[in-house]
Amino acid sequence: MCGMPQQPPIRSTPTRPRRPDASMSLLTNVMDHSLDDGYAEAAARKKAAGDGGMPKTLRAKLGLASGLVLAALVVTVGAAQARVAAPVVAKEREELVDRIDRETEAADKLEDSVDRLREDVSARQREALKSSGGGAQSDLVGILSGASAVHGPGVKLVVNDAKDAGAGGDGDPRESAGFSDTGRVRDRDMQRVVNGLWESGAEAVSINGQRLTALSAIRAAGDAILVDNKPLVPPYTVLAVGDGQRLSTRFQNSADGLYLDALQESYGIRTAISVEDDLRLPAAPSVIVRTAQPSTEKSEKGTS
């Protein structure tokens, strides 16, 4: 009987067990081959070199030694150049010092010459005043102008910085630190003192031996007080020739005398005034005599 064709039996093919990490093939590949072929080849060459290659530590030591040798060479060359240049620098310095000494000596000689000429001019001016025929009037002019040395009764006034100003700076109040400027005598203070003495009847005034005239100026340069461009240092001794007791009383009762008292009470500036029987004031270093002459030209005003 014809039967239906039989289908070949289905054979089941055995399957290989699946790896649990089959789904992580990329990560597995990276882990199995952590170094690529290039790294592996380099490692092989280094291994094959064996002792013939130079250890890394030795190369580092040689590099450090080379650097030290180069640094030593630079220092040596610099020292050699300094030794070569030292005599030249020393010679130039010596020449500069000699030049400064010569210029300083020349300046001192010129200053001495100027002082002698000033004294000669002052002496000639005094002689001219005496020989002008004015007699007592010329003497008075010489006294008031400061051209003649004077002596007589008067007032001695000493003005000094506050006591605290003397601390530090080797006793120099101008070098003291941390002291308020209000405790120091200023040029404006001395201006008021001198003006007050003139107003009170002084006939001649000097500060620390510097004779004042109608052309004198009291100014400041930093912390220093200048009288006719000459610096003065405290204490400031003011001598005023005149009627001593009357001069003292009028000055102390004047606005300028009261101003000086206020400085003493408020800021500690020290003052002392006394009446003297005989004070001696020098002549001014240089006095320029200016004389006004009457005009000889006739005015044509009112003439036809």
C-alpha positions, 0 to 999 in steps of 0.5 A, a space after each residue: 500500500 502506498 503510504 504517505 511519504 515519510 518526512 525525514 526525522 528532525 534531528 536535533 543538533 547539539 548546541 554549545 553552551 553559551 558564555 554568560 558574558 557573551 553579551 559583553 563582547 566589547 568589554 571582554 575584548 578590552 579586558 583580554 587585550 588591554 595593550 594593543 599591538 604597538 605597546 606589546 611590540 615596544 615592550 618586547 623590544 625593551 625586553 630584548 634589549 636587556 642590559 644594553 639599554 640605559 636605565 631611566 634612573 641613570 638617564 635622569 642622573 646624567 641629565 641632572 649632572 649636565 644641568 649642574 655643570 652648565 649652571 656652574 659654568 654660567 656662575 664661573 663665567 659671571 664671576 670672571 666677568 665681574 672680576 674683570 669689570 670690578 677695577 673699571 667700576 672702582 676707577 669710575 667711582 673714584 673719579 666721580 668722588 674726586 670730581 664731587 670733592 673738587 666741585 664742593 671745594 669750588 662751591 665753598 670758595 665761591 660761597 666764602 667769596 660771596 660772604 666777603 663781598 656782602 660784608 664789603 658791600 654792607 661796610 660801604 653802605 654804612 660808610 655811605 650813610 655816615 658820610 651823607 651828612 645826615 648825622 643823627 638822621 643817618 644813624 637812625 636810618 642805619 638802625 631802622 634799615 638794619 645796616 648798622 649793628 645796635 645794642 640797648 635795652 629791650 625784650 628777649 623772647 624764646 619760643 620753642 616747640 612743645 616738650 613732647 616734640 623732643 622725643 625721638 629723632 635723637 632729640 631733633 624735633 624735626 625728626 620726631 615721628 608720631 607727634 602732632 604738627 600742632 605742637 611745633 612752631 610754624 613760620 606763621 607763628 614767628 611772623 605774628 610774633 615779629 609783627 607784634 614786636 614791631 607794632 609794640 615799638 621795637 626798633 630792631 629785631 633779630 631771630 637766632 642772630 639773624 637781623 630782620 629788616 623791612 625786606 626780610 621774609 619768614 618762610 617755611 621749607 618743610 618743617 624748617 623755618 627760614 629767615 631770608 632763606 637761612 634755616 633756623 632750628 628751635 628754640 627760636 630766640 627773638 631779641 627786640 631793642 626798645 623800651 624794655 618794660 613798655 615793649 614787653 607789656 604792650 606785646 603781651 597785651 596785643 593780639 599777637 601776644 594773646 595768640 602766643 599764649 593760646 598756642 602755649 595753653 592749647 598745644 604746649 608750645 613753650 614761651 618765655 619773655 624777659 626784659 633785658 638791660 642790654 641786647 646786642 644785635 648784628 647788622 643785616 648781612 646785606 642791605 640794598 639801599 633804595 633812594 627816591 629822587 624828586 622829579 625835575 621835569 615840570 608838569 605841563 598840566 595847565 599850561 597852554 
